[in-house]
């Protein structure tokens, strides 16, 4: 939020376990950050499984970055 106020757009990537927490935080702060959610859990995944998750999320993350660039 602080960075956004300074004109530095950003976002976050989290697993789907944190969707409700992100929504609650956004409501509490009155600020909704750009986000990409990946399937949960991620902690015990192998490197190959993590690569698949990253490949699947790539376009959404790229869209978040490009949208942030166009806002600045």
PDB file of N, CA, C and O in Angstrom:
ATOM      1  N   UNK A   1       0.822  -1.176   0.000  1.00  0.00           N
ATOM      2  CA  UNK A   1       0.000   0.000   0.000  1.00  0.00           C
ATOM      3  C   UNK A   1       0.875   1.252   0.000  1.00  0.00           C
ATOM      4  O   UNK A   1       0.625   2.210  -0.732  1.00  0.00           O
ATOM      5  N   UNK A   2       1.903   1.213   0.840  1.00  0.00           N
ATOM      6  CA  UNK A   2       2.809   2.353   0.913  1.00  0.00           C
ATOM      7  C   UNK A   2       3.491   2.582  -0.437  1.00  0.00           C
ATOM      8  O   UNK A   2       3.568   3.715  -0.914  1.00  0.00           O
ATOM      9  N   UNK A   3       3.981   1.510  -1.045  1.00  0.00           N
ATOM     10  CA  UNK A   3       4.639   1.652  -2.344  1.00  0.00           C
ATOM     11  C   UNK A   3       3.660   2.157  -3.397  1.00  0.00           C
ATOM     12  O   UNK A   3       4.017   2.991  -4.230  1.00  0.00           O
ATOM     13  N   UNK A   4       2.442   1.662  -3.365  1.00  0.00           N
ATOM     14  CA  UNK A   4       1.434   2.109  -4.321  1.00  0.00           C
ATOM     15  C   UNK A   4       1.204   3.617  -4.198  1.00  0.00           C
ATOM     16  O   UNK A   4       1.098   4.318  -5.205  1.00  0.00           O
ATOM     17  N   UNK A   5       1.130   4.101  -2.979  1.00  0.00           N
ATOM     18  CA  UNK A   5       0.956   5.543  -2.749  1.00  0.00           C
ATOM     19  C   UNK A   5       2.119   6.352  -3.310  1.00  0.00           C
ATOM     20  O   UNK A   5       1.958   7.516  -3.676  1.00  0.00           O
ATOM     21  N   UNK A   6       3.293   5.724  -3.374  1.00  0.00           N
ATOM     22  CA  UNK A   6       4.480   6.392  -3.912  1.00  0.00           C
ATOM     23  C   UNK A   6       4.587   6.241  -5.429  1.00  0.00           C
ATOM     24  O   UNK A   6       5.550   6.701  -6.042  1.00  0.00           O
ATOM     25  N   UNK A   7       3.589   5.595  -6.022  1.00  0.00           N
ATOM     26  CA  UNK A   7       3.596   5.420  -7.465  1.00  0.00           C
ATOM     27  C   UNK A   7       4.349   4.200  -7.936  1.00  0.00           C
ATOM     28  O   UNK A   7       4.672   4.085  -9.119  1.00  0.00           O
ATOM     29  N   UNK A   8       4.634   3.280  -7.018  1.00  0.00           N
ATOM     30  CA  UNK A   8       5.337   2.049  -7.369  1.00  0.00           C
ATOM     31  C   UNK A   8       4.337   0.899  -7.285  1.00  0.00           C
ATOM     32  O   UNK A   8       4.075   0.381  -6.200  1.00  0.00           O
ATOM     33  N   UNK A   9       3.774   0.497  -8.434  1.00  0.00           N
ATOM     34  CA  UNK A   9       2.775  -0.568  -8.406  1.00  0.00           C
ATOM     35  C   UNK A   9       3.417  -1.916  -8.089  1.00  0.00           C
ATOM     36  O   UNK A   9       4.601  -2.131  -8.349  1.00  0.00           O
ATOM     37  N   UNK A  10       2.640  -2.790  -7.541  1.00  0.00           N
ATOM     38  CA  UNK A  10       3.145  -4.111  -7.200  1.00  0.00           C
ATOM     39  C   UNK A  10       2.017  -5.105  -7.085  1.00  0.00           C
ATOM     40  O   UNK A  10       0.876  -4.812  -7.441  1.00  0.00           O
ATOM     41  N   UNK A  11       2.332  -6.259  -6.598  1.00  0.00           N
ATOM     42  CA  UNK A  11       1.346  -7.303  -6.419  1.00  0.00           C
ATOM     43  C   UNK A  11       1.971  -8.442  -5.647  1.00  0.00           C
ATOM     44  O   UNK A  11       3.095  -8.331  -5.156  1.00  0.00           O
ATOM     45  N   UNK A  12       1.237  -9.545  -5.542  1.00  0.00           N
ATOM     46  CA  UNK A  12       1.781 -10.689  -4.818  1.00  0.00           C
ATOM     47  C   UNK A  12       1.288 -11.989  -5.426  1.00  0.00           C
ATOM     48  O   UNK A  12       0.288 -12.032  -6.142  1.00  0.00           O
ATOM     49  N   UNK A  13       2.022 -13.043  -5.115  1.00  0.00           N
ATOM     50  CA  UNK A  13       1.678 -14.400  -5.530  1.00  0.00           C
ATOM     51  C   UNK A  13       1.551 -15.211  -4.254  1.00  0.00           C
ATOM     52  O   UNK A  13       2.431 -15.172  -3.394  1.00  0.00           O
ATOM     53  N   UNK A  14       0.453 -15.946  -4.134  1.00  0.00           N
ATOM     54  CA  UNK A  14       0.233 -16.787  -2.957  1.00  0.00           C
ATOM     55  C   UNK A  14      -0.546 -18.014  -3.382  1.00  0.00           C
ATOM     56  O   UNK A  14      -1.094 -18.068  -4.483  1.00  0.00           O
ATOM     57  N   UNK A  15      -0.591 -18.991  -2.505  1.00  0.00           N
ATOM     58  CA  UNK A  15      -1.385 -20.181  -2.818  1.00  0.00           C
ATOM     59  C   UNK A  15      -2.855 -19.922  -2.485  1.00  0.00           C
ATOM     60  O   UNK A  15      -3.186 -19.010  -1.727  1.00  0.00           O
ATOM     61  N   UNK A  16      -3.715 -20.733  -3.062  1.00  0.00           N
ATOM     62  CA  UNK A  16      -5.157 -20.560  -2.912  1.00  0.00           C
ATOM     63  C   UNK A  16      -5.618 -20.654  -1.459  1.00  0.00           C
ATOM     64  O   UNK A  16      -6.724 -20.224  -1.132  1.00  0.00           O
ATOM     65  N   UNK A  17      -4.794 -21.205  -0.602  1.00  0.00           N
ATOM     66  CA  UNK A  17      -5.131 -21.272   0.825  1.00  0.00           C
ATOM     67  C   UNK A  17      -5.319 -19.871   1.413  1.00  0.00           C
ATOM     68  O   UNK A  17      -5.986 -19.708   2.435  1.00  0.00           O
ATOM     69  N   UNK A  18      -4.731 -18.867   0.767  1.00  0.00           N
ATOM     70  CA  UNK A  18      -4.716 -17.522   1.326  1.00  0.00           C
ATOM     71  C   UNK A  18      -5.665 -16.548   0.632  1.00  0.00           C
ATOM     72  O   UNK A  18      -5.567 -15.339   0.842  1.00  0.00           O
ATOM     73  N   UNK A  19      -6.576 -17.056  -0.187  1.00  0.00           N
ATOM     74  CA  UNK A  19      -7.531 -16.181  -0.880  1.00  0.00           C
ATOM     75  C   UNK A  19      -8.385 -15.413   0.129  1.00  0.00           C
ATOM     76  O   UNK A  19      -8.501 -14.190   0.052  1.00  0.00           O
ATOM     77  N   UNK A  20      -8.974 -16.135   1.067  1.00  0.00           N
ATOM     78  CA  UNK A  20      -9.845 -15.468   2.052  1.00  0.00           C
ATOM     79  C   UNK A  20      -9.061 -14.493   2.927  1.00  0.00           C
ATOM     80  O   UNK A  20      -9.567 -13.424   3.268  1.00  0.00           O
ATOM     81  N   UNK A  21      -7.842 -14.850   3.288  1.00  0.00           N
ATOM     82  CA  UNK A  21      -7.021 -13.944   4.100  1.00  0.00           C
ATOM     83  C   UNK A  21      -6.703 -12.676   3.310  1.00  0.00           C
ATOM     84  O   UNK A  21      -6.727 -11.579   3.867  1.00  0.00           O
ATOM     85  N   UNK A  22      -6.409 -12.815   2.034  1.00  0.00           N
ATOM     86  CA  UNK A  22      -6.114 -11.648   1.191  1.00  0.00           C
ATOM     87  C   UNK A  22      -7.348 -10.756   1.063  1.00  0.00           C
ATOM     88  O   UNK A  22      -7.244  -9.530   1.117  1.00  0.00           O
ATOM     89  N   UNK A  23      -8.517 -11.378   0.894  1.00  0.00           N
ATOM     90  CA  UNK A  23      -9.756 -10.604   0.795  1.00  0.00           C
ATOM     91  C   UNK A  23     -10.036  -9.854   2.099  1.00  0.00           C
ATOM     92  O   UNK A  23     -10.427  -8.687   2.080  1.00  0.00           O
ATOM     93  N   UNK A  24      -9.833 -10.533   3.229  1.00  0.00           N
ATOM     94  CA  UNK A  24     -10.068  -9.897   4.531  1.00  0.00           C
ATOM     95  C   UNK A  24      -9.090  -8.743   4.754  1.00  0.00           C
ATOM     96  O   UNK A  24      -9.478  -7.685   5.251  1.00  0.00           O
ATOM     97  N   UNK A  25      -7.836  -8.945   4.390  1.00  0.00           N
ATOM     98  CA  UNK A  25      -6.834  -7.891   4.554  1.00  0.00           C
ATOM     99  C   UNK A  25      -7.164  -6.703   3.660  1.00  0.00           C
ATOM    100  O   UNK A  25      -7.062  -5.553   4.088  1.00  0.00           O
ATOM    101  N   UNK A  26      -7.559  -6.978   2.424  1.00  0.00           N
ATOM    102  CA  UNK A  26      -7.918  -5.898   1.496  1.00  0.00           C
ATOM    103  C   UNK A  26      -9.092  -5.092   2.038  1.00  0.00           C
ATOM    104  O   UNK A  26      -9.091  -3.862   1.984  1.00  0.00           O
ATOM    105  N   UNK A  27     -10.082  -5.788   2.554  1.00  0.00           N
ATOM    106  CA  UNK A  27     -11.253  -5.100   3.112  1.00  0.00           C
ATOM    107  C   UNK A  27     -10.849  -4.271   4.326  1.00  0.00           C
ATOM    108  O   UNK A  27     -11.293  -3.133   4.476  1.00  0.00           O
ATOM    109  N   UNK A  28     -10.016  -4.832   5.186  1.00  0.00           N
ATOM    110  CA  UNK A  28      -9.577  -4.140   6.388  1.00  0.00           C
ATOM    111  C   UNK A  28      -8.783  -2.875   6.059  1.00  0.00           C
ATOM    112  O   UNK A  28      -8.945  -1.841   6.707  1.00  0.00           O
ATOM    113  N   UNK A  29      -7.921  -2.973   5.041  1.00  0.00           N
ATOM    114  CA  UNK A  29      -7.071  -1.842   4.680  1.00  0.00           C
ATOM    115  C   UNK A  29      -7.725  -0.880   3.700  1.00  0.00           C
ATOM    116  O   UNK A  29      -7.263   0.248   3.524  1.00  0.00           O
ATOM    117  N   UNK A  30      -8.805  -1.330   3.060  1.00  0.00           N
ATOM    118  CA  UNK A  30      -9.411  -0.517   2.018  1.00  0.00           C
ATOM    119  C   UNK A  30      -8.535  -0.435   0.784  1.00  0.00           C
ATOM    120  O   UNK A  30      -8.542   0.568   0.070  1.00  0.00           O
ATOM    121  N   UNK A  31      -7.783  -1.493   0.536  1.00  0.00           N
ATOM    122  CA  UNK A  31      -6.830  -1.521  -0.571  1.00  0.00           C
ATOM    123  C   UNK A  31      -6.722  -2.945  -1.087  1.00  0.00           C
ATOM    124  O   UNK A  31      -6.454  -3.869  -0.318  1.00  0.00           O
ATOM    125  N   UNK A  32      -6.928  -3.125  -2.377  1.00  0.00           N
ATOM    126  CA  UNK A  32      -6.827  -4.456  -2.959  1.00  0.00           C
ATOM    127  C   UNK A  32      -5.632  -4.502  -3.893  1.00  0.00           C
ATOM    128  O   UNK A  32      -5.626  -3.860  -4.943  1.00  0.00           O
ATOM    129  N   UNK A  33      -4.623  -5.266  -3.504  1.00  0.00           N
ATOM    130  CA  UNK A  33      -3.414  -5.397  -4.310  1.00  0.00           C
ATOM    131  C   UNK A  33      -3.654  -6.393  -5.444  1.00  0.00           C
ATOM    132  O   UNK A  33      -4.461  -7.312  -5.311  1.00  0.00           O
ATOM    133  N   UNK A  34      -2.960  -6.208  -6.539  1.00  0.00           N
ATOM    134  CA  UNK A  34      -3.000  -7.169  -7.630  1.00  0.00           C
ATOM    135  C   UNK A  34      -2.438  -8.490  -7.122  1.00  0.00           C
ATOM    136  O   UNK A  34      -1.474  -8.511  -6.357  1.00  0.00           O
ATOM    137  N   UNK A  35      -3.043  -9.585  -7.549  1.00  0.00           N
ATOM    138  CA  UNK A  35      -2.599 -10.868  -7.013  1.00  0.00           C
ATOM    139  C   UNK A  35      -2.748 -11.983  -8.030  1.00  0.00           C
ATOM    140  O   UNK A  35      -3.551 -11.912  -8.960  1.00  0.00           O
ATOM    141  N   UNK A  36      -1.942 -13.018  -7.821  1.00  0.00           N
ATOM    142  CA  UNK A  36      -2.032 -14.265  -8.571  1.00  0.00           C
ATOM    143  C   UNK A  36      -2.013 -15.377  -7.534  1.00  0.00           C
ATOM    144  O   UNK A  36      -1.131 -15.423  -6.677  1.00  0.00           O
ATOM    145  N   UNK A  37      -2.988 -16.269  -7.615  1.00  0.00           N
ATOM    146  CA  UNK A  37      -3.044 -17.396  -6.689  1.00  0.00           C
ATOM    147  C   UNK A  37      -2.740 -18.691  -7.430  1.00  0.00           C
ATOM    148  O   UNK A  37      -3.253 -18.935  -8.522  1.00  0.00           O
ATOM    149  N   UNK A  38      -1.900 -19.511  -6.819  1.00  0.00           N
ATOM    150  CA  UNK A  38      -1.528 -20.811  -7.381  1.00  0.00           C
ATOM    151  C   UNK A  38      -2.106 -21.905  -6.489  1.00  0.00           C
ATOM    152  O   UNK A  38      -2.413 -21.653  -5.323  1.00  0.00           O
ATOM    153  N   UNK A  39      -2.257 -23.121  -7.026  1.00  0.00           N
ATOM    154  CA  UNK A  39      -2.835 -24.204  -6.228  1.00  0.00           C
ATOM    155  C   UNK A  39      -2.044 -24.488  -4.941  1.00  0.00           C
ATOM    156  O   UNK A  39      -0.815 -24.418  -4.913  1.00  0.00           O
ATOM    157  N   UNK A  40      -2.778 -24.802  -3.906  1.00  0.00           N
ATOM    158  CA  UNK A  40      -2.218 -25.135  -2.593  1.00  0.00           C
ATOM    159  C   UNK A  40      -2.232 -26.646  -2.455  1.00  0.00           C
ATOM    160  O   UNK A  40      -3.113 -27.281  -3.034  1.00  0.00           O
ATOM    161  N   UNK A  41      -1.331 -27.250  -1.741  1.00  0.00           N
ATOM    162  CA  UNK A  41      -0.186 -26.699  -1.036  1.00  0.00           C
ATOM    163  C   UNK A  41       1.030 -26.598  -1.964  1.00  0.00           C
ATOM    164  O   UNK A  41       1.063 -27.199  -3.037  1.00  0.00           O
ATOM    165  N   UNK A  42       2.018 -25.831  -1.528  1.00  0.00           N
ATOM    166  CA  UNK A  42       3.256 -25.756  -2.299  1.00  0.00           C
ATOM    167  C   UNK A  42       4.463 -26.235  -1.495  1.00  0.00           C
ATOM    168  O   UNK A  42       5.499 -26.562  -2.073  1.00  0.00           O
ATOM    169  N   UNK A  43       4.341 -26.279  -0.196  1.00  0.00           N
ATOM    170  CA  UNK A  43       5.476 -26.579   0.676  1.00  0.00           C
ATOM    171  C   UNK A  43       6.159 -27.906   0.357  1.00  0.00           C
ATOM    172  O   UNK A  43       7.388 -27.966   0.321  1.00  0.00           O
ATOM    173  N   UNK A  44       5.403 -28.954   0.129  1.00  0.00           N
ATOM    174  CA  UNK A  44       6.001 -30.277  -0.044  1.00  0.00           C
ATOM    175  C   UNK A  44       6.119 -30.705  -1.504  1.00  0.00           C
ATOM    176  O   UNK A  44       6.337 -31.884  -1.782  1.00  0.00           O
ATOM    177  N   UNK A  45       5.982 -29.783  -2.425  1.00  0.00           N
ATOM    178  CA  UNK A  45       6.073 -30.139  -3.848  1.00  0.00           C
ATOM    179  C   UNK A  45       7.526 -30.300  -4.274  1.00  0.00           C
ATOM    180  O   UNK A  45       8.434 -29.649  -3.757  1.00  0.00           O
ATOM    181  N   UNK A  46       7.702 -31.194  -5.237  1.00  0.00           N
ATOM    182  CA  UNK A  46       9.039 -31.393  -5.790  1.00  0.00           C
ATOM    183  C   UNK A  46       9.409 -30.216  -6.692  1.00  0.00           C
ATOM    184  O   UNK A  46       8.559 -29.395  -7.038  1.00  0.00           O
ATOM    185  N   UNK A  47      10.672 -30.146  -7.064  1.00  0.00           N
ATOM    186  CA  UNK A  47      11.101 -29.090  -7.982  1.00  0.00           C
ATOM    187  C   UNK A  47      10.340 -29.171  -9.297  1.00  0.00           C
ATOM    188  O   UNK A  47       9.950 -28.144  -9.853  1.00  0.00           O
ATOM    189  N   UNK A  48      10.127 -30.370  -9.794  1.00  0.00           N
ATOM    190  CA  UNK A  48       9.383 -30.529 -11.051  1.00  0.00           C
ATOM    191  C   UNK A  48       7.943 -30.045 -10.911  1.00  0.00           C
ATOM    192  O   UNK A  48       7.415 -29.394 -11.811  1.00  0.00           O
ATOM    193  N   UNK A  49       7.313 -30.361  -9.788  1.00  0.00           N
ATOM    194  CA  UNK A  49       5.942 -29.892  -9.553  1.00  0.00           C
ATOM    195  C   UNK A  49       5.896 -28.372  -9.446  1.00  0.00           C
ATOM    196  O   UNK A  49       4.959 -27.738  -9.930  1.00  0.00           O
ATOM    197  N   UNK A  50       6.902 -27.798  -8.815  1.00  0.00           N
ATOM    198  CA  UNK A  50       6.954 -26.335  -8.708  1.00  0.00           C
ATOM    199  C   UNK A  50       7.148 -25.690 -10.077  1.00  0.00           C
ATOM    200  O   UNK A  50       6.593 -24.624 -10.342  1.00  0.00           O
ATOM    201  N   UNK A  51       7.921 -26.318 -10.935  1.00  0.00           N
ATOM    202  CA  UNK A  51       8.093 -25.793 -12.291  1.00  0.00           C
ATOM    203  C   UNK A  51       6.766 -25.791 -13.044  1.00  0.00           C
ATOM    204  O   UNK A  51       6.462 -24.848 -13.775  1.00  0.00           O
ATOM    205  N   UNK A  52       5.984 -26.840 -12.866  1.00  0.00           N
ATOM    206  CA  UNK A  52       4.672 -26.905 -13.510  1.00  0.00           C
ATOM    207  C   UNK A  52       3.781 -25.776 -12.990  1.00  0.00           C
ATOM    208  O   UNK A  52       3.118 -25.099 -13.775  1.00  0.00           O
ATOM    209  N   UNK A  53       3.763 -25.574 -11.675  1.00  0.00           N
ATOM    210  CA  UNK A  53       2.968 -24.475 -11.099  1.00  0.00           C
ATOM    211  C   UNK A  53       3.424 -23.131 -11.652  1.00  0.00           C
ATOM    212  O   UNK A  53       2.603 -22.282 -11.999  1.00  0.00           O
ATOM    213  N   UNK A  54       4.731 -22.946 -11.733  1.00  0.00           N
ATOM    214  CA  UNK A  54       5.265 -21.687 -12.250  1.00  0.00           C
ATOM    215  C   UNK A  54       4.878 -21.501 -13.713  1.00  0.00           C
ATOM    216  O   UNK A  54       4.483 -20.409 -14.120  1.00  0.00           O
ATOM    217  N   UNK A  55       4.991 -22.560 -14.495  1.00  0.00           N
ATOM    218  CA  UNK A  55       4.610 -22.473 -15.911  1.00  0.00           C
ATOM    219  C   UNK A  55       3.132 -22.132 -16.059  1.00  0.00           C
ATOM    220  O   UNK A  55       2.752 -21.345 -16.926  1.00  0.00           O
ATOM    221  N   UNK A  56       2.306 -22.728 -15.211  1.00  0.00           N
ATOM    222  CA  UNK A  56       0.864 -22.473 -15.284  1.00  0.00           C
ATOM    223  C   UNK A  56       0.514 -21.051 -14.848  1.00  0.00           C
ATOM    224  O   UNK A  56      -0.462 -20.481 -15.334  1.00  0.00           O
ATOM    225  N   UNK A  57       1.291 -20.479 -13.943  1.00  0.00           N
ATOM    226  CA  UNK A  57       1.001 -19.138 -13.427  1.00  0.00           C
ATOM    227  C   UNK A  57       1.694 -18.043 -14.246  1.00  0.00           C
ATOM    228  O   UNK A  57       1.406 -16.860 -14.060  1.00  0.00           O
ATOM    229  N   UNK A  58       2.586 -18.420 -15.132  1.00  0.00           N
ATOM    230  CA  UNK A  58       3.427 -17.456 -15.845  1.00  0.00           C
ATOM    231  C   UNK A  58       2.621 -16.352 -16.529  1.00  0.00           C
ATOM    232  O   UNK A  58       2.927 -15.173 -16.349  1.00  0.00           O
ATOM    233  N   UNK A  59       1.622 -16.700 -17.293  1.00  0.00           N
ATOM    234  CA  UNK A  59       0.850 -15.689 -18.027  1.00  0.00           C
ATOM    235  C   UNK A  59       0.136 -14.737 -17.075  1.00  0.00           C
ATOM    236  O   UNK A  59       0.077 -13.534 -17.330  1.00  0.00           O
ATOM    237  N   UNK A  60      -0.400 -15.259 -15.993  1.00  0.00           N
ATOM    238  CA  UNK A  60      -1.081 -14.393 -15.021  1.00  0.00           C
ATOM    239  C   UNK A  60      -0.089 -13.444 -14.345  1.00  0.00           C
ATOM    240  O   UNK A  60      -0.403 -12.273 -14.132  1.00  0.00           O
ATOM    241  N   UNK A  61       1.095 -13.934 -14.009  1.00  0.00           N
ATOM    242  CA  UNK A  61       2.114 -13.093 -13.380  1.00  0.00           C
ATOM    243  C   UNK A  61       2.606 -12.046 -14.376  1.00  0.00           C
ATOM    244  O   UNK A  61       2.786 -10.880 -14.022  1.00  0.00           O
ATOM    245  N   UNK A  62       2.819 -12.462 -15.612  1.00  0.00           N
ATOM    246  CA  UNK A  62       3.233 -11.517 -16.646  1.00  0.00           C
ATOM    247  C   UNK A  62       2.173 -10.430 -16.818  1.00  0.00           C
ATOM    248  O   UNK A  62       2.507  -9.252 -16.947  1.00  0.00           O
ATOM    249  N   UNK A  63       0.911 -10.815 -16.819  1.00  0.00           N
ATOM    250  CA  UNK A  63      -0.173  -9.840 -16.908  1.00  0.00           C
ATOM    251  C   UNK A  63      -0.157  -8.866 -15.744  1.00  0.00           C
ATOM    252  O   UNK A  63      -0.417  -7.676 -15.922  1.00  0.00           O
ATOM    253  N   UNK A  64       0.147  -9.367 -14.547  1.00  0.00           N
ATOM    254  CA  UNK A  64       0.236  -8.502 -13.368  1.00  0.00           C
ATOM    255  C   UNK A  64       1.372  -7.492 -13.550  1.00  0.00           C
ATOM    256  O   UNK A  64       1.205  -6.308 -13.258  1.00  0.00           O
ATOM    257  N   UNK A  65       2.521  -7.957 -14.031  1.00  0.00           N
ATOM    258  CA  UNK A  65       3.672  -7.078 -14.219  1.00  0.00           C
ATOM    259  C   UNK A  65       3.372  -6.040 -15.307  1.00  0.00           C
ATOM    260  O   UNK A  65       3.647  -4.853 -15.130  1.00  0.00           O
ATOM    261  N   UNK A  66       2.815  -6.485 -16.416  1.00  0.00           N
ATOM    262  CA  UNK A  66       2.518  -5.554 -17.509  1.00  0.00           C
ATOM    263  C   UNK A  66       1.472  -4.523 -17.101  1.00  0.00           C
ATOM    264  O   UNK A  66       1.570  -3.352 -17.469  1.00  0.00           O
ATOM    265  N   UNK A  67       0.470  -4.964 -16.340  1.00  0.00           N
ATOM    266  CA  UNK A  67      -0.555  -4.025 -15.861  1.00  0.00           C
ATOM    267  C   UNK A  67       0.081  -3.003 -14.920  1.00  0.00           C
ATOM    268  O   UNK A  67      -0.269  -1.824 -14.951  1.00  0.00           O
ATOM    269  N   UNK A  68       1.014  -3.455 -14.085  1.00  0.00           N
ATOM    270  CA  UNK A  68       1.702  -2.552 -13.162  1.00  0.00           C
ATOM    271  C   UNK A  68       2.532  -1.531 -13.934  1.00  0.00           C
ATOM    272  O   UNK A  68       2.574  -0.356 -13.568  1.00  0.00           O
ATOM    273  N   UNK A  69       3.191  -1.975 -15.002  1.00  0.00           N
ATOM    274  CA  UNK A  69       4.000  -1.062 -15.807  1.00  0.00           C
ATOM    275  C   UNK A  69       3.148   0.003 -16.498  1.00  0.00           C
ATOM    276  O   UNK A  69       3.552   1.160 -16.605  1.00  0.00           O
ATOM    277  N   UNK A  70       1.970  -0.403 -16.962  1.00  0.00           N
ATOM    278  CA  UNK A  70       1.111   0.554 -17.655  1.00  0.00           C
ATOM    279  C   UNK A  70       0.498   1.568 -16.709  1.00  0.00           C
ATOM    280  O   UNK A  70       0.089   2.646 -17.139  1.00  0.00           O
ATOM    281  N   UNK A  71       0.429   1.237 -15.419  1.00  0.00           N
ATOM    282  CA  UNK A  71      -0.106   2.156 -14.424  1.00  0.00           C
ATOM    283  C   UNK A  71       0.911   3.208 -14.010  1.00  0.00           C
ATOM    284  O   UNK A  71       0.542   4.282 -13.534  1.00  0.00           O
ATOM    285  N   UNK A  72       2.189   2.900 -14.191  1.00  0.00           N
ATOM    286  CA  UNK A  72       3.228   3.837 -13.726  1.00  0.00           C
ATOM    287  C   UNK A  72       3.592   4.857 -14.773  1.00  0.00           C
ATOM    288  O   UNK A  72       4.447   5.710 -14.532  1.00  0.00           O
TER     289      UNK A  72
END
